[in-house]
Amino acid sequence: MSITITLIAQVLAFTILIWLVNKHLWGPLSAVLDARQKKIADGLAASEKGLQEQEMAQKRAEEVVNEAKRQAAEIIAKAKSRDTQMIDEAKAKAAEEAERIMVGAQAEIDQEVNRAKDGLRKQVSALAVAGASRIVGKEIDINVHKNALKDLIAQI
């Protein structure tokens, strides 16, 4: 056999071997590697998307917390103003009640003063009658001199 035939046979065998390796080994291996590479790329993309969503969720959570704090501060401010309003209303009611009590007490005092004056007038008239009867020397009948005594009481 000649070297040329051997060389051609070897080149032909090598070419068949390359074609078989490429078709049955390299093709499926390449497809598996491409699928794995695509799966890894999808996983990385999903990871990036997850990180972006996490950042957006973090920002939304911060916004919700800030809004809640703002609403809490607003509620506290409203409660304080309502508290102040209730205190002012209570003070106004207390002042009205005190004024009403004072007016009632003043009316009662005026009534007592008038009763005391009437009592004093009666006592003065009785003393005047007693004094006049001693001076005149006889007893004066109160029923008989009723009109005169009423005039005397009115003058006193």
Kinemage of the C-alpha trace (Angstrom):
@kinemage 1
@onewidth
@group {chain A} dominant
@subgroup {mainchain}
@vectorlist {calphas} color= white
{ca met a 1} P 0.000 0.000 0.000
{ca ser a 2} L 1.113 3.249 -0.791
{ca ile a 3} L 1.430 6.201 1.418
{ca thr a 4} L -0.922 8.195 -0.668
{ca ile a 5} L -3.742 5.745 -0.243
{ca thr a 6} L -3.018 5.529 3.454
{ca leu a 7} L -2.941 9.274 3.733
{ca ile a 8} L -6.190 9.624 1.813
{ca ala a 9} L -7.760 6.891 3.932
{ca gln a 10} L -6.606 8.626 7.093
{ca val a 11} L -7.884 12.011 5.868
{ca leu a 12} L -11.170 10.346 4.924
{ca ala a 13} L -11.375 8.570 8.309
{ca phe a 14} L -10.494 11.808 10.081
{ca thr a 15} L -13.166 13.693 8.137
{ca ile a 16} L -15.774 11.030 8.950
{ca leu a 17} L -14.675 11.107 12.564
{ca ile a 18} L -15.002 14.934 12.633
{ca trp a 19} L -18.422 14.707 10.977
{ca leu a 20} L -19.594 12.027 13.458
{ca val a 21} L -18.205 13.922 16.435
{ca asn a 22} L -19.797 17.143 15.193
{ca lys a 23} L -23.164 15.463 14.518
{ca his a 24} L -23.490 13.143 17.518
{ca leu a 25} L -21.274 14.690 20.160
{ca trp a 26} L -20.519 18.354 19.474
{ca gly a 27} L -24.042 19.269 18.232
{ca pro a 28} L -25.945 17.921 21.280
{ca leu a 29} L -23.213 19.163 23.624
{ca ser a 30} L -23.371 22.571 21.982
{ca ala a 31} L -27.191 22.563 22.277
{ca val a 32} L -26.937 21.605 25.966
{ca leu a 33} L -24.341 24.337 26.536
{ca asp a 34} L -26.523 26.884 24.683
{ca ala a 35} L -29.569 25.863 26.726
{ca arg a 36} L -27.565 26.116 29.939
{ca gln a 37} L -26.164 29.483 28.878
{ca lys a 38} L -29.711 30.697 28.109
{ca lys a 39} L -30.972 29.379 31.447
{ca ile a 40} L -28.160 31.175 33.290
{ca ala a 41} L -28.844 34.384 31.345
{ca asp a 42} L -32.571 34.106 32.182
{ca gly a 43} L -31.710 33.522 35.844
{ca leu a 44} L -29.443 36.577 35.889
{ca ala a 45} L -32.134 38.666 34.181
{ca ala a 46} L -34.712 37.446 36.698
{ca ser a 47} L -32.291 38.253 39.504
{ca glu a 48} L -31.790 41.780 38.154
{ca lys a 49} L -35.550 42.199 37.779
{ca gly a 50} L -36.018 40.907 41.330
{ca leu a 51} L -33.465 43.408 42.632
{ca gln a 52} L -35.221 46.238 40.797
{ca glu a 53} L -38.597 45.135 42.148
{ca gln a 54} L -37.090 44.899 45.639
{ca glu a 55} L -35.754 48.458 45.336
{ca met a 56} L -39.147 49.681 44.101
{ca ala a 57} L -40.896 47.831 46.927
{ca gln a 58} L -38.438 49.389 49.397
{ca lys a 59} L -39.233 52.848 48.011
{ca arg a 60} L -42.971 52.177 48.172
{ca ala a 61} L -42.610 50.911 51.731
{ca glu a 62} L -40.722 54.077 52.677
{ca glu a 63} L -43.439 56.184 51.032
{ca val a 64} L -46.140 54.275 52.910
{ca val a 65} L -44.266 54.720 56.201
{ca asn a 66} L -43.777 58.435 55.540
{ca glu a 67} L -47.458 58.815 54.640
{ca ala a 68} L -48.437 56.946 57.793
{ca lys a 69} L -46.183 59.213 59.861
{ca arg a 70} L -47.699 62.286 58.216
{ca gln a 71} L -51.221 61.019 58.877
{ca ala a 72} L -50.318 60.185 62.479
{ca ala a 73} L -48.924 63.692 62.971
{ca glu a 74} L -52.086 65.136 61.432
{ca ile a 75} L -54.291 63.027 63.700
{ca ile a 76} L -52.254 64.079 66.740
{ca ala a 77} L -52.555 67.744 65.726
{ca lys a 78} L -56.319 67.371 65.283
{ca ala a 79} L -56.576 65.631 68.658
{ca lys a 80} L -54.622 68.428 70.320
{ca ser a 81} L -56.805 71.098 68.734
{ca arg a 82} L -59.935 69.173 69.735
{ca asp a 83} L -58.517 68.839 73.249
{ca thr a 84} L -57.926 72.584 73.398
{ca gln a 85} L -61.410 73.208 72.015
{ca met a 86} L -62.975 70.895 74.606
{ca ile a 87} L -61.047 72.620 77.405
{ca asp a 88} L -62.197 76.032 76.154
{ca glu a 89} L -65.794 74.793 75.945
{ca ala a 90} L -65.551 73.388 79.469
{ca lys a 91} L -64.139 76.695 80.723
{ca ala a 92} L -66.952 78.606 79.019
{ca lys a 93} L -69.572 76.291 80.511
{ca ala a 94} L -67.942 76.593 83.930
{ca ala a 95} L -67.930 80.394 83.631
{ca glu a 96} L -71.611 80.362 82.613
{ca glu a 97} L -72.454 78.062 85.511
{ca ala a 98} L -70.490 80.265 87.927
{ca glu a 99} L -72.306 83.339 86.609
{ca arg a 100} L -75.674 81.577 86.971
{ca ile a 101} L -74.805 80.529 90.533
{ca met a 102} L -73.660 84.054 91.356
{ca val a 103} L -76.888 85.545 89.943
{ca gly a 104} L -78.925 83.037 91.947
{ca ala a 105} L -76.920 83.759 95.088
{ca gln a 106} L -77.295 87.521 94.553
{ca ala a 107} L -81.064 87.103 94.139
{ca glu a 108} L -81.204 85.028 97.296
{ca ile a 109} L -79.123 87.633 99.147
{ca asp a 110} L -81.457 90.385 97.921
{ca gln a 111} L -84.472 88.405 99.140
{ca glu a 112} L -82.845 87.885 102.532
{ca val a 113} L -82.014 91.591 102.754
{ca asn a 114} L -85.634 92.495 101.922
{ca arg a 115} L -86.910 89.998 104.510
{ca ala a 116} L -84.525 91.435 107.081
{ca lys a 117} L -85.665 94.979 106.220
{ca asp a 118} L -89.310 93.951 106.557
{ca gly a 119} L -88.540 92.302 109.881
{ca leu a 120} L -86.727 95.398 111.073
{ca arg a 121} L -89.594 97.624 109.936
{ca lys a 122} L -92.050 95.535 111.925
{ca gln a 123} L -89.777 95.639 114.966
{ca val a 124} L -89.290 99.395 114.592
{ca ser a 125} L -93.023 99.905 114.258
{ca ala a 126} L -93.645 97.750 117.334
{ca leu a 127} L -90.994 99.728 119.227
{ca ala a 128} L -92.507 102.980 117.998
{ca val a 129} L -95.955 101.903 119.161
{ca ala a 130} L -94.547 100.823 122.508
{ca gly a 131} L -92.635 104.076 122.840
{ca ala a 132} L -95.634 106.154 121.835
{ca ser a 133} L -97.916 104.283 124.242
{ca arg a 134} L -95.535 104.982 127.091
{ca ile a 135} L -95.333 108.573 126.133
{ca val a 136} L -99.077 108.962 125.752
{ca gly a 137} L -99.673 106.854 128.802
{ca lys a 138} L -102.202 104.511 127.405
{ca glu a 139} L -102.109 101.470 125.253
{ca ile a 140} L -102.364 101.915 121.528
{ca asp a 141} L -104.230 99.197 119.691
{ca ile a 142} L -102.303 98.094 116.615
{ca asn a 143} L -105.452 97.004 114.774
{ca val a 144} L -107.079 100.403 115.304
{ca his a 145} L -104.096 102.372 114.108
{ca lys a 146} L -103.163 100.026 111.312
{ca asn a 147} L -103.189 102.661 108.551
{ca ala a 148} L -101.014 105.016 110.537
{ca leu a 149} L -98.567 102.219 111.205
{ca lys a 150} L -98.431 101.245 107.503
{ca asp a 151} L -97.522 104.841 106.628
{ca leu a 152} L -94.856 104.807 109.337
{ca ile a 153} L -93.441 101.492 108.025
{ca ala a 154} L -93.371 102.823 104.464
{ca gln a 155} L -91.451 105.878 105.608
{ca ile a 156} L -88.912 103.789 107.467
